[in-house]
Amino acid sequence: MDLSWLLGHARTSFYHHPNSLSLKNDKNGTSQTIEEICRSVTPACCLNPFLFNGHLQTFWTAVKSRDIPIYYKRRVFDAEDSTFAGTFAVDFVVPPYEGTDESLPPRTTFYKEAEFEDIVSDDSKPMLVTLHGLSGGSHEIYLRHVLEPLFKDGWEACVVNSRGCAMSKITSGVLYNARSTWDVRQVVKWLRKTFPNRPLFGIGYSLGANILTNYIGEEGSKCLLKAAVVCSNPWNFEVGALALQRSWLGLEVYSKVMAGNLKKLVETHVAEIAKNPRVDVDKVRQVKYLHEFDRVLQGPTWGYPTEGAYYRDASSSDSLLAVRIPLFAINAEDDPLAVKEGIPFIEFQQTPFAVLCTTSLGGHLSWFESGGGRWFTKPATQFLMKMAREIDLSSLESVSAGVQVEVAQEGKGTGSFDPMRRKLQIQSRA
């Protein structure tokens, strides 16, 4: 019997295509596969032995930990596509400065117009685009664990806040959901134009991981990101929702807490949200659980008949097959929210562009070590640094274009499978 978990030692497993994408090393001219890169940047997973299961690891996120001071300057963007009218806030990581703004999270102030006009640069620093989890924002400690070492290493970075999150304002009845890729798409295009020489990378956490995977899948071979990391992606929302409803902890703790956080978000912006004729605010206020919130708000807002229809359409497990850039996914098998049964293990073995690393312990966006650090930051940051420092990024586009993902089974007819075919069709008015 393996009792290594008593010492906090977690098993790491990798899932990938038998012939994963081969990339050229810019320093020595040799080639490495994505699988080899992901394995090489992943250290042994040794966690706090007192947090010996996914629930304890996840609960520990509520305990105040060592602060990681990341400073931001905020810019509010107007949505360019009138289909998704409104505004959204992007927080850019900047060096420490004096001054505060009580209307924003700690260490965050607005860019002055003159400052923002001077942001244009021809430098070639790598830049990270970050998407946070459900009802979170740039202030979340888990994402600051990753931003700190990268910023010290000379990276630039920004966090795309979901509408209404991180003390940003909602200026229309359009909120965000698990397939809200429109804001990050606009930001990435703007970054490419504003910083033409910077290689762009992405990282997403939990809900943000799902959105980022959907975005990368939608962009396909035209994706402007060079590579990405997704941590604690739920992958399959219907499976996850049903799993939460099967246990007391899942329903009365996790689901209720998440629903409560979303209800607070609604109340903060109720004046704007109430203008949406599809939303019944009184019904939202009576909600107790997450699936009920999605039933009475997300479904009607976007036109889904049930929360199950929304979950199936917004999940990123199929989107994985449309990814055409290097993607490193990190999940814990004991995650009580992004449950193991929802992870698309087989899909990872069908695409040469992605590698999945799972750990037997870790919880949801947790992976707490004895010293207070978070293990997932090590493979995530090392993967990004290796891709930026050592891989010939100029070859990525040509290499990706020449690789095919086999999604049809031989002898099963002439039909074709489109992993990005959505049931809810949103017609852009841009």
C-alpha positions, 0 to 999 in steps of 0.5 A: 500500500502506497502511503506516500500521501501521508508525507505530502508526496503526490503522484504526477501523471502525463497524458499526451499524443504519442507523437506530440508536437516537436519544437526547435530549440533556439539556443542549440538547434535541437528539437524537443516535443511538447511532452518532453518540455512539460516533463522537464519543467515539472518538479516532484509534487511535495505538498503540505502533509497536513492538507492531505486531500482535495477538500483540505487543500481547497479550504486552505485557500480561505486562510490568509497567507503571505502577501504577494504585492503586485501593482497594477494600472487599470484601463477600461476598454469599450467593447468593439463588438456591439453584440457584446456591448459594454465595458471591461477592465484590464489591469496591467502589471507595473513597478511599485508606486505610491498612491491608492484608489479606494474605488479599486482593489489594493495596489491598483489605480487607473492609468492617466490618459498621458500615461496610457498614450505612452504605453506603446512599445517596440520592445520584445519582452514576453507578455502574459495575458491572464484570465482569473477564476469565477467572480475573481479578479486581478487581486487573487493571490493564486495568480499573483503567485505566477505573476511575481516570478515572471515580472521579476524575470522581465516579463510584462503582464496584464489581467483581463477582468471579467465584467463586473469583477475586481471592482469594475463596473458593468455598463450594460446588461451583458455579463460574462459566462464560461464561453465569454471569449470576446473580451480576451480576443479584443485584448489580444488583438490590441496587444498585438497592435500596441506591442508588435514585437512582444511574444504573447502568452496566456494563462487561465485559472478555473473558469478563466482556464475554460474561457482561455481554452475556448478562445484558443480553440476558436482562433485555431491556427490564427491564434496570436498567442504563442503558448498557454497554460491552464490550471484547474480547468473544469473542462466539462461543466455538466459533469462538474455540476452533477458531481457537486449535487451528489454530496453534502459538501459539494452542494451545501458548501462549494455550490452554495458559496459560489452561488453566494459570490455570484449573487453579491456580484449581481447585487453590486451591479443590480441597476444595470443587470435589471435593465436586461429584460431576460433577467428576473432579479427576484428569482436570482435573489432566491437562488441557493446553489450554483446550478440554480444561478445558472438556470435563472441568470446565465440561461435566460441572459444568453438564450439557453433553455436550461443550465444543462444546455449552457454547460454542454455548450460552454465546456472546453473539453471539445475545444481542446481538439481545435487548439493549434498552439502549445498548451500545458494543462495542470489539474489535481485528481482530487479537485472537488470542483474541477472533478477528475471525471470531467477531465478529457483524458482521451482528447489529450491523447488525440491532439499533439498540441497539448499535454495534461499533467495531473497530480494525485493531490492538490485540490482546486487552485491550491497545491499548498506546500509546507513552506506556504508556496503553491506547487503549480506555480513552478511548472506553470512559470517554468513552461512559460519561461522555457517557451519564451527563452529557448524555443524558436517562436518564429517556427511555431506557426509553420510547425503548427500549420503542418500538423493535423489532429485526427478526430474522425475514426477510420471506417466510420463514414465520411462525416467530419467533426468540428470541435468548435461547432456551438449550439448557441449561435451568436451573430456578431454585429461588429 
